[in-house]
Amino acid sequence: MKVFVTRRIPPEGHTLLSQAALCKVQQWDSDEPIPRAELLKGISGAHGLICLLSDKIDKEVLDTAGPNLKVISTLSVGFDHLALDEIKKRGIRVGYTPDVLTDATAELTVALLLTTCRRLPEAIQEVKNGGWKTWAPMWMCGYGLSNSTVGVIGLGRIGLAIARRLKPFGVKKFLYTGRQPKSESDEELNAEFVSTEKLAEESDFVIVSCSLTPETVGLCNKDFFQKMKKTSIFINTSRGSVVNQEDLYEALANGQIAAAGLDVTTPEPLPTDHPLLTLKNCVILPHIGSATYATRNAMSVLTVNNLLKGLAGEEMPSELKL
């Protein structure tokens, strides 16, 4: 069976796929995103597809693939790049990679939060450019987690893992939003299920870790930032489109909120002349939430296993239920 792979994948997954007698693999052999024309050429007649978040798998791609396509396996926990309605209509199975990247993403979120609230990039720059003249009581002061209220938008696997890591820092209270309250989390974390408005108003730190859905697109906008405290820190490690970036820029530039840390943006990569990059109180990372060697290799192995099991008509380790 023909399998098309849209990018070089981490070595452990690549080795597993190359040893599979079940399929003949064709790959876009680059670390750069596949051009649209090459994607359409490669997918034609394929039985299976391995793709990444940056690959838009829409109706045109599915039509070009034709009736052979049985399995799409994405090397990601997110699936907003897939036209799920069209995929479901064609009876195509979808594999994805939840759980394996939870710890790495939670660790990165905590690192980004601490980096932002303690103004580490600014401090490093002051050392390099000679701004460090002496010790001064109020110089380079930031905000601490002890006795704070942390709001988590989306207390799913990753949101919960973030909260558990933050609790030992002395967080006084957790607030969270989501589809429904989670009594176990309420007890474990001293957490309270609240409205988005209340979370914005009362949190010292706001962490976005929800999925990108029609309901969450642009959720964090001008109205949201106006409700936040002027001393609040905003962190997003979910998807860039959850945030209205123009509104975030205004909130940061006007001192409406204290600072922001982003691991995700719209678009990705963010243009080097983007206004957010001019701000000292905005820390931006290049979508590296799951970027540990172990995690990326585990993701690639799970992606390949999802594909192979799907092609064999067997149960996938992680199948998205459509």
Secondary structure as GFF3:
##gff-version 3
##sequence-region A 1 322
A	DSSP	beta_strand	2	5	.	.	.	ID=ss1
A	DSSP	alpha_helix	11	18	.	.	.	ID=ss2
A	DSSP	beta_strand	24	27	.	.	.	ID=ss3
A	DSSP	alpha_helix	36	43	.	.	.	ID=ss4
A	DSSP	beta_strand	48	51	.	.	.	ID=ss5
A	DSSP	alpha_helix	59	65	.	.	.	ID=ss6
A	DSSP	beta_strand	71	74	.	.	.	ID=ss7
A	DSSP	alpha_helix	84	89	.	.	.	ID=ss8
A	DSSP	beta_strand	93	95	.	.	.	ID=ss9
A	DSSP	alpha_helix	102	117	.	.	.	ID=ss10
A	DSSP	alpha_helix	120	129	.	.	.	ID=ss11
A	DSSP	beta_strand	149	153	.	.	.	ID=ss12
A	DSSP	alpha_helix	157	166	.	.	.	ID=ss13
A	DSSP	three_ten_helix	167	169	.	.	.	ID=ss14
A	DSSP	beta_strand	173	177	.	.	.	ID=ss15
A	DSSP	alpha_helix	183	189	.	.	.	ID=ss16
A	DSSP	beta_strand	191	193	.	.	.	ID=ss17
A	DSSP	alpha_helix	196	202	.	.	.	ID=ss18
A	DSSP	beta_strand	205	208	.	.	.	ID=ss19
A	DSSP	alpha_helix	222	227	.	.	.	ID=ss20
A	DSSP	beta_strand	233	236	.	.	.	ID=ss21
A	DSSP	three_ten_helix	240	242	.	.	.	ID=ss22
A	DSSP	alpha_helix	245	253	.	.	.	ID=ss23
A	DSSP	beta_strand	259	262	.	.	.	ID=ss24
A	DSSP	three_ten_helix	275	278	.	.	.	ID=ss25
A	DSSP	beta_strand	282	284	.	.	.	ID=ss26
A	DSSP	alpha_helix	293	311	.	.	.	ID=ss27
###
